[in-house]
Amino acid sequence: MNTKQKRKRGMRFWTATALFGAASLFAALEGTGDAAAEQPKSISVIAFPSPHNWPIWAAQEKGYFDRHGIAVSLTPTPNSEFLMTGLIDGRFDIAMAGIDNVIAYMEGQGEAPTKEKPDIFAFMGAGNHGFLQFVTVPEVKSYADLRGQQLSVDAMTTGYAFVLRKLLEKGGLKFSDVEFVSVGGLQERYQALMEKQQSGTLLISPMHAAAQARGFNLLTDADDVLEHYQGTVFSARRTWAKDNEAALVGYIRAYLAALDWLYEPANKIEAVAMLRRNMPNMPEAFADKTYEILLHPEEGMNRTGALDVEGIKTVLALRSEYSDPHKTLTDPEKYYDLQYLAKAVDMPRQSTNP
């Protein structure tokens, strides 16, 4: 059994055990959307500008949020610091970012100070896995070629910086052999790489394909090295989630319904047109490639919202190895709560493979 088969089997097992155990909760808010329709509840979401926001755009444009009595605004973030401090301090209700960020700020290891004490959690997975690709400039064809070079990251102590450190280690390099430079989010790192300001960075699919088309090298698929890695999640403040349970459940339902719509082959032309409207600088050919990657029936975006617990354990292991101040982190359940996902999904959806 190969790595990806193991990952999918693990996530199927986890989804079944975690969500079937909460079956008694499913019916509690069955009619919530209709009841709240007259007065839409505003929800502010912050995320990195990326094709991975496609389900949010679809839910907005196809009316799925409206059906559940919520009005969702989406704000792009330049970096994880702005995103995480905005979530924790209450400027945004929901954030879409790597679960590593949630863990870091909960453990006092975040990149930036916050006004409020962090009390955040992941309530749903937003990526099948990390989608992480280590991409380098054309001149760098091996790890040895990176010695003495600069590599870009979003932040030095959160996000995927520790993933990059592990890849370098597996490739035979020490952390001191390279220099990390904090550049910002995905688009900022991509642009810096295209201008060859640094020699490599971690990109999220499908951006790696755009880089390869311009002659840049895919040095490593991080998924092949780490096997399990929980990447992007949706997170919120615990107090906000408790006080806005109906709206949060409606958000999850609408998001998953939009994903189902995107995955329907009959909707491809409309879906690709929607993607290009929201990312107007994206060439048509790359939009088709993005559809192929993100909506792949087996390796595309997570259709169930499930989390990969083994993948969270990998995040904890990396943070335990590299974070400062040093902490040994071992309990993944501390950082997520799936009660809202359980209330949002129905029984048939539980058996759908992530």
C-alpha positions as MATLAB code, in Angstrom:
seq = 'MNTKQKRKRGMRFWTATALFGAASLFAALEGTGDAAAEQPKSISVIAFPSPHNWPIWAAQEKGYFDRHGIAVSLTPTPNSEFLMTGLIDGRFDIAMAGIDNVIAYMEGQGEAPTKEKPDIFAFMGAGNHGFLQFVTVPEVKSYADLRGQQLSVDAMTTGYAFVLRKLLEKGGLKFSDVEFVSVGGLQERYQALMEKQQSGTLLISPMHAAAQARGFNLLTDADDVLEHYQGTVFSARRTWAKDNEAALVGYIRAYLAALDWLYEPANKIEAVAMLRRNMPNMPEAFADKTYEILLHPEEGMNRTGALDVEGIKTVLALRSEYSDPHKTLTDPEKYYDLQYLAKAVDMPRQSTNP';
ca = [
       0.000    0.000    0.000;
       1.483    3.338   -1.033;
       1.645    6.530    1.017;
      -1.449    8.164   -0.448;
      -3.522    4.976   -0.041;
      -2.458    4.801    3.618;
      -3.409    8.423    4.148;
      -6.830    8.002    2.571;
      -7.529    4.816    4.537;
      -6.525    6.555    7.755;
      -8.805    9.496    7.060;
     -11.739    7.214    6.143;
     -11.329    5.371    9.455;
     -11.045    8.594   11.403;
     -14.071   10.162    9.704;
     -16.234    7.140   10.409;
     -15.270    6.759   14.047;
     -15.368   10.444   14.919;
     -18.518   11.462   13.076;
     -20.664    8.341   13.505;
     -20.069    8.699   17.239;
     -21.856   12.035   17.091;
     -24.879   10.770   15.152;
     -27.322   11.827   17.869;
     -26.393   15.455   17.235;
     -27.137   15.594   13.511;
     -30.830   16.445   13.613;
     -30.598   19.249   16.169;
     -30.311   22.094   13.667;
     -31.954   20.573   10.612;
     -34.180   23.590    9.998;
     -31.780   26.296   11.104;
     -31.223   27.774    7.646;
     -34.922   28.476    7.025;
     -35.443   30.006   10.456;
     -32.585   32.450   10.061;
     -33.221   33.352    6.423;
     -35.067   36.592    7.114;
     -32.161   38.188    8.958;
     -28.841   36.957    7.561;
     -26.078   36.560   10.101;
     -22.848   38.229    8.969;
     -19.720   36.077    9.124;
     -16.286   37.473    8.330;
     -13.753   34.988    6.928;
     -10.059   35.631    6.365;
      -7.893   33.466    4.131;
      -4.836   33.595    1.914;
      -5.694   34.652   -1.654;
      -5.658   31.340   -3.454;
      -7.701   29.033   -5.709;
      -8.400   27.079   -2.508;
     -11.063   29.718   -1.744;
     -13.091   28.351   -4.653;
     -15.753   26.666   -2.463;
     -16.334   29.952   -0.618;
     -16.816   31.800   -3.908;
     -19.158   29.055   -5.100;
     -21.198   29.201   -1.897;
     -21.482   32.980   -2.280;
     -22.391   32.971   -5.973;
     -24.694   29.941   -5.962;
     -26.622   31.083   -2.881;
     -25.633   28.295   -0.490;
     -24.803   30.736    2.306;
     -28.102   32.554    1.708;
     -30.041   29.315    2.155;
     -28.600   28.976    5.643;
     -29.292   32.514    6.700;
     -25.720   33.789    6.632;
     -23.884   36.475    4.688;
     -20.173   35.713    4.308;
     -17.483   38.266    3.548;
     -14.010   37.052    2.543;
     -10.890   39.089    3.297;
      -7.500   38.194    1.764;
      -4.548   38.200    4.146;
      -0.980   39.207    3.239;
       0.537   36.842    5.812;
      -0.223   34.535    8.736;
       0.472   37.210   11.361;
      -2.355   39.420   10.092;
      -4.643   36.409    9.777;
      -4.023   34.911   13.199;
      -3.998   38.127   15.200;
      -7.163   39.192   13.386;
      -8.898   35.948   14.324;
      -7.745   35.892   17.948;
      -8.470   39.571   18.568;
     -11.960   39.322   17.079;
     -11.592   41.242   13.816;
     -12.584   38.099   11.915;
     -14.871   35.217   12.837;
     -13.338   32.357   10.835;
      -9.825   31.828    9.481;
      -8.581   29.427    6.826;
      -4.928   28.513    7.342;
      -2.633   25.677    8.386;
      -3.450   24.037   11.698;
       0.182   24.652   12.645;
      -0.811   28.288   13.156;
      -3.615   27.316   15.526;
      -1.265   25.140   17.563;
       1.514   27.731   17.641;
      -0.641   30.565   18.948;
      -2.410   28.338   21.461;
       0.992   27.308   22.818;
       2.402   30.836   23.049;
       4.708   30.253   20.072;
       2.994   32.519   17.572;
       4.934   34.879   15.353;
       3.166   38.011   16.636;
       1.651   39.173   19.957;
      -2.130   39.307   20.332;
      -4.325   41.604   22.397;
      -6.558   38.738   23.515;
      -5.521   35.421   25.004;
      -5.713   32.805   22.227;
      -8.661   30.447   22.592;
      -9.065   29.076   19.086;
      -9.693   25.655   17.578;
     -10.017   23.918   14.227;
     -13.601   22.958   13.420;
     -13.162   21.501    9.924;
     -10.477   20.406    7.511;
     -10.153   22.438    4.317;
      -7.553   20.443    2.415;
      -7.128   16.769    1.617;
      -3.517   17.083    2.745;
      -0.884   19.751    2.727;
      -0.726   20.163   -1.084;
       2.837   21.265   -0.302;
       5.516   21.305   -2.971;
       9.119   22.432   -2.533;
       9.900   24.487   -5.645;
      13.300   25.936   -6.548;
      14.767   28.223   -9.174;
      15.893   26.548  -12.433;
      19.541   26.610  -11.363;
      18.828   24.515   -8.239;
      18.354   20.880   -9.179;
      19.290   19.175   -5.903;
      19.472   19.815   -2.178;
      23.228   20.189   -2.472;
      22.687   23.157   -4.773;
      20.844   24.956   -1.951;
      23.850   25.228    0.323;
      24.430   28.893    1.138;
      21.161   29.973   -0.527;
      18.126   31.847    0.798;
      14.701   30.202    1.086;
      11.449   32.088    1.631;
       8.796   31.331    4.261;
       5.658   33.049    5.451;
       6.792   33.282    9.080;
       9.833   31.884   10.839;
       8.014   30.016   13.611;
       4.613   29.099   12.146;
       3.044   27.895    8.953;
       5.212   25.597    6.885;
       8.658   26.775    8.021;
       9.144   23.617   10.079;
       8.049   21.430    7.173;
      10.769   23.068    5.089;
      13.326   22.443    7.823;
      12.426   18.753    7.879;
      12.689   18.500    4.086;
      16.140   20.075    4.197;
      17.195   17.650    6.911;
      15.954   14.676    4.891;
      17.820   16.103    1.921;
      21.114   16.134    3.826;
      21.294   19.806    4.801;
      21.451   21.488    8.175;
      19.342   24.519    9.027;
      22.566   26.534    9.187;
      23.362   25.584    5.582;
      20.649   27.935    4.286;
      19.044   31.220    5.282;
      15.299   31.571    5.836;
      13.701   34.871    4.826;
      10.185   35.851    5.909;
       8.405   37.029    2.765;
       4.691   36.526    3.407;
       1.838   34.466    2.028;
       1.598   32.194   -0.989;
       1.351   34.906   -3.633;
       4.155   36.925   -2.101;
       6.442   33.882   -1.975;
       5.507   32.854   -5.502;
       6.284   36.290   -6.887;
       9.575   36.486   -4.996;
      10.540   33.086   -6.384;
       9.644   34.097   -9.930;
      11.942   37.121   -9.502;
      14.611   34.813   -8.073;
      14.860   36.842   -4.882;
      15.274   33.515   -3.070;
      16.270   30.111   -4.371;
      13.273   28.115   -3.192;
      10.051   28.013   -1.223;
       7.108   25.810   -0.358;
       4.167   26.361   -2.682;
       0.674   24.946   -2.424;
      -0.806   23.201   -5.437;
      -1.653   24.315   -8.056;
       0.879   27.164   -7.827;
       3.720   24.688   -8.212;
       2.382   23.818  -11.671;
       2.519   27.478  -12.708;
       6.125   27.655  -11.521;
       7.065   24.469  -13.363;
       5.557   25.863  -16.550;
       8.077   28.712  -16.266;
      11.043   26.369  -15.898;
      11.269   26.176  -12.106;
      11.993   22.833  -10.465;
       9.763   20.697   -8.256;
      12.417   19.465   -5.847;
      10.172   17.552   -3.450;
       6.533   16.733   -2.863;
       6.338   17.215    0.917;
       3.570   14.656    1.132;
       5.940   11.934   -0.023;
       8.348   12.742    2.815;
       5.916   13.347    5.677;
       3.239   10.802    4.650;
       0.617   12.323    6.973;
       0.422   16.085    7.386;
      -2.687   18.064    8.251;
      -2.472   21.285    6.304;
      -5.268   23.809    5.938;
      -8.180   23.975    8.367;
     -10.982   26.342    9.251;
     -10.640   27.738   12.756;
     -12.597   30.040   15.063;
     -12.649   31.360   18.612;
     -14.373   28.990   20.996;
     -16.552   31.707   22.500;
     -17.675   32.924   19.069;
     -18.499   29.373   17.964;
     -20.560   28.728   21.093;
     -22.473   32.005   20.753;
     -23.046   31.557   17.004;
     -23.588   27.826   16.715;
     -26.421   27.979   14.188;
     -24.468   30.303   11.911;
     -21.326   28.170   12.120;
     -23.245   24.983   11.329;
     -24.865   26.782    8.405;
     -21.452   27.888    7.169;
     -20.155   24.318    7.206;
     -23.231   22.984    5.410;
     -23.041   25.676    2.743;
     -19.302   25.173    2.218;
     -19.671   21.408    1.784;
     -22.644   21.852   -0.537;
     -20.575   24.228   -2.661;
     -17.810   21.624   -2.825;
     -20.321   19.049   -4.035;
     -21.408   21.493   -6.738;
     -17.796   22.099   -7.814;
     -17.091   18.373   -8.031;
     -20.077   17.777  -10.320;
     -18.581   17.331  -13.834;
     -21.593   18.993  -15.440;
     -20.659   22.235  -13.673;
     -17.062   22.390  -14.904;
     -17.473   25.199  -17.452;
     -19.339   27.398  -14.988;
     -16.928   26.531  -12.181;
     -13.848   27.436  -14.226;
     -15.475   30.704  -15.291;
     -16.166   31.450  -11.628;
     -12.527   30.778  -10.748;
     -11.306   33.183  -13.425;
     -13.736   35.893  -12.298;
     -12.315   35.706   -8.801;
      -8.726   35.392  -10.005;
      -8.816   37.594  -13.134;
      -5.092   37.313  -13.835;
      -5.265   33.533  -14.143;
      -4.785   32.308  -17.750;
      -7.458   30.009  -19.125;
      -5.066   27.061  -19.496;
      -3.948   27.363  -15.882;
      -7.581   27.567  -14.738;
      -8.193   24.216  -16.421;
      -5.071   22.810  -14.726;
      -6.293   24.127  -11.381;
      -9.604   22.351  -11.902;
      -7.753   19.136  -12.699;
      -5.651   19.345   -9.511;
      -8.016   20.751   -6.891;
     -11.084   18.819   -8.033;
      -9.359   15.535   -8.711;
     -11.790   12.797   -7.581;
      -9.222   11.134   -5.314;
      -6.498   13.685   -4.542;
      -8.455   16.924   -4.690;
      -9.963   19.124   -2.005;
     -11.448   17.466    1.052;
     -15.195   16.951    0.493;
     -16.108   15.911    4.049;
     -14.336   18.383    6.321;
     -12.545   15.497    8.041;
      -9.261   16.018    9.828;
      -6.284   13.673    9.581;
      -5.369   13.033   13.222;
      -2.129   11.337   12.250;
      -1.375   14.435   10.210;
      -1.957   16.635   13.261;
       0.444   14.425   15.200;
       3.059   15.124   12.521;
       2.531   18.864   13.015;
       2.953   18.408   16.773;
       6.123   16.381   16.278;
       7.639   19.072   14.054;
       6.750   21.800   16.536;
       8.163   19.712   19.388;
      11.426   19.377   17.475;
      11.928   22.898   16.173;
       9.792   25.412   18.092;
      11.040   28.047   20.514;
      10.237   28.187   23.366;
      10.552   24.441   23.287;
       7.536   22.351   24.238;
       6.771   18.676   23.825;
       3.330   18.517   22.224;
       1.490   15.201   22.061;
      -2.285   15.733   22.348;
      -3.952   16.535   19.001;
      -7.448   16.726   20.536;
      -6.477   19.922   22.322;
      -6.623   21.865   19.064;
      -9.859   20.777   17.388;
     -13.549   20.271   18.128;
     -15.746   18.578   15.533;
     -19.125   18.969   17.220;
     -20.162   21.656   14.712;
     -19.115   19.535   11.746;
     -21.042   16.617   13.225;
     -24.185   18.754   13.430;
     -23.734   19.947    9.866;
     -23.276   16.656    8.018;
     -25.810   13.949    7.361;
     -25.274   10.193    7.556;
     -24.559    9.548    3.844;
     -21.864   12.210    3.834;
     -19.954   10.405    6.577;
     -19.091    7.537    4.283;
     -17.690    9.818    1.581;
     -13.940    9.500    1.265;
     -12.054   12.760    2.001;
];
